[in-house]
Amino acid sequence: MNPAPPPLPANLAYVGFWIRTWASLIDSILLLILIVPIGLYVFGTNVLNASEPPSGLGNFFLSWVIPMLVVVVFWIRRQATPGKLMFHARIVDATTLGEPRPMQLVIRYLGYYVSMLFVFLGFIWVAFDQRKQGLHDKIANTLVVRPTGPEYD
């Protein structure tokens, strides 16, 4: 059995389900603002009237590669996406509370797909976990934390 994790310092708090949900919604909107114009440029405005979504390499890059690159680069450079930054939240290594390694962040992103299985239970788990970790956080050994204090509430 694993020993209990060390407690967070008094100046940090775990970020829970609702703040993370709002941050994800903000990030999704920002990604759409980035991707939709690129998609219209690549596929043309006729795609808006198409009965089926476009297929091929362009769609693969717009739907899978660009979102992953944007999110992981933000995580590597800022330890957060814009949505998390709005709430002063950041991703840290669960063991050291320091910056996660880049590969750890790639694993965390890929863990999102595992968290989506079975009606998003891996994300919902954040609401019930003692350290507010989703399944993707557990897979990558990460936490989402933010500073405490009146200036952050």
C-alpha positions as CSV (number, residue, x, y, z in Angstrom):
1,M,0.0,0.0,0.0
2,N,1.3,3.5,-0.9
3,P,2.0,5.8,2.0
4,A,-0.2,8.9,2.3
5,P,0.9,11.8,0.2
6,P,2.5,14.7,2.0
7,P,0.1,17.6,2.7
8,L,0.2,20.7,0.6
9,P,2.0,23.7,2.1
10,A,-0.4,26.2,3.7
11,N,0.0,28.6,0.7
12,L,-1.5,26.1,-1.8
13,A,-4.8,24.5,-2.3
14,Y,-6.1,21.8,-4.6
15,V,-8.2,23.0,-7.5
16,G,-11.6,21.3,-7.5
17,F,-14.1,20.1,-10.1
18,W,-16.0,23.3,-10.8
19,I,-13.0,25.6,-11.3
20,R,-11.4,23.0,-13.5
21,T,-14.7,22.7,-15.5
22,W,-14.9,26.4,-16.0
23,A,-11.2,26.6,-17.0
24,S,-11.8,23.8,-19.6
25,L,-14.8,25.6,-21.0
26,I,-12.7,28.8,-21.4
27,D,-9.9,26.8,-23.0
28,S,-12.3,25.1,-25.4
29,I,-13.8,28.5,-26.5
30,L,-10.3,29.9,-27.1
31,L,-9.3,26.8,-29.1
32,L,-12.3,27.2,-31.2
33,I,-11.4,30.8,-31.9
34,L,-8.1,29.6,-33.1
35,I,-9.2,26.5,-35.0
36,V,-12.4,27.7,-36.8
37,P,-10.7,30.4,-38.9
38,I,-7.9,28.0,-39.8
39,G,-10.5,25.4,-40.8
40,L,-12.4,27.9,-42.9
41,Y,-9.2,28.8,-44.6
42,V,-8.1,25.2,-45.3
43,F,-11.5,23.8,-46.2
44,G,-13.3,26.9,-47.5
45,T,-16.7,28.3,-46.3
46,N,-18.5,25.5,-48.2
47,V,-17.7,23.3,-45.2
48,L,-20.3,25.2,-43.2
49,N,-23.0,23.8,-45.5
50,A,-21.6,20.3,-45.8
51,S,-23.7,17.4,-44.5
52,E,-20.5,15.6,-43.2
53,P,-17.4,16.9,-41.5
54,P,-14.3,17.1,-43.7
55,S,-11.9,14.2,-43.7
56,G,-8.3,13.7,-44.4
57,L,-5.0,15.0,-43.1
58,G,-6.2,18.6,-42.7
59,N,-9.0,17.5,-40.5
60,F,-6.7,15.3,-38.5
61,F,-4.3,18.2,-37.8
62,L,-7.1,20.6,-36.9
63,S,-9.0,18.2,-34.7
64,W,-6.2,16.3,-33.0
65,V,-2.7,17.6,-33.5
66,I,-3.1,21.4,-33.2
67,P,-5.2,21.2,-29.9
68,M,-2.6,18.8,-28.4
69,L,0.3,21.0,-29.4
70,V,-1.4,24.2,-28.1
71,V,-2.4,22.7,-24.8
72,V,0.9,20.9,-24.1
73,V,3.0,23.9,-25.1
74,F,1.0,26.0,-22.7
75,W,1.5,23.4,-20.0
76,I,5.2,23.3,-20.6
77,R,5.8,27.0,-20.7
78,R,3.2,28.2,-18.1
79,Q,2.2,25.1,-16.2
80,A,-1.4,26.0,-17.2
81,T,-3.7,26.8,-20.0
82,P,-5.3,30.3,-20.3
83,G,-8.4,29.0,-18.5
84,K,-6.4,27.7,-15.6
85,L,-4.3,30.9,-15.5
86,M,-7.5,32.9,-15.0
87,F,-8.1,31.0,-11.8
88,H,-4.4,31.2,-10.7
89,A,-4.2,27.4,-11.1
90,R,-1.2,25.5,-12.3
91,I,-0.2,21.9,-12.9
92,V,2.6,20.5,-10.7
93,D,4.3,17.2,-10.2
94,A,2.4,15.4,-7.5
95,T,5.5,14.1,-5.7
96,T,7.7,17.2,-5.7
97,L,5.1,20.0,-6.3
98,G,7.6,21.4,-8.8
99,E,7.3,21.7,-12.6
100,P,6.2,18.5,-14.3
101,R,8.5,17.1,-16.9
102,P,7.4,17.6,-20.6
103,M,6.8,13.9,-21.1
104,Q,4.7,13.8,-18.0
105,L,2.5,16.5,-19.5
106,V,2.2,14.6,-22.8
107,I,1.1,11.6,-20.8
108,R,-1.4,13.8,-18.9
109,Y,-2.9,15.0,-22.2
110,L,-3.2,11.5,-23.5
111,G,-4.7,10.5,-20.2
112,Y,-7.6,12.9,-21.1
113,Y,-8.8,10.2,-23.6
114,V,-8.7,7.6,-20.8
115,S,-10.6,10.0,-18.6
116,M,-13.3,10.4,-21.2
117,L,-14.1,6.6,-21.2
118,F,-17.2,5.5,-19.4
119,V,-19.1,8.8,-19.6
120,F,-16.2,11.0,-18.5
121,L,-15.8,9.3,-15.1
122,G,-12.1,10.1,-15.1
123,F,-12.9,13.8,-15.0
124,I,-15.8,13.5,-12.6
125,W,-13.5,11.7,-10.2
126,V,-11.9,15.1,-9.5
127,A,-15.0,16.0,-7.4
128,F,-14.5,13.0,-5.1
129,D,-10.7,12.5,-4.9
130,Q,-8.9,13.7,-1.7
131,R,-6.3,15.5,-3.8
132,K,-8.7,16.5,-6.6
133,Q,-6.9,14.4,-9.1
134,G,-8.7,13.1,-12.2
135,L,-7.7,9.8,-13.7
136,H,-5.4,11.7,-16.2
137,D,-3.6,13.3,-13.2
138,K,-3.2,10.0,-11.5
139,I,-1.8,8.5,-14.7
140,A,0.7,11.3,-15.1
141,N,1.4,11.9,-11.3
142,T,0.2,15.5,-11.5
143,L,-1.9,17.8,-9.3
144,V,-3.6,21.1,-10.1
145,V,-3.1,23.6,-7.4
146,R,-3.5,27.4,-6.8
147,P,-2.3,29.8,-4.2
148,T,-4.5,30.5,-1.2
149,G,-5.3,33.8,0.4
150,P,-7.8,36.6,0.0
151,E,-6.2,38.0,-3.2
152,Y,-6.8,34.7,-4.9
153,D,-10.4,34.0,-3.8
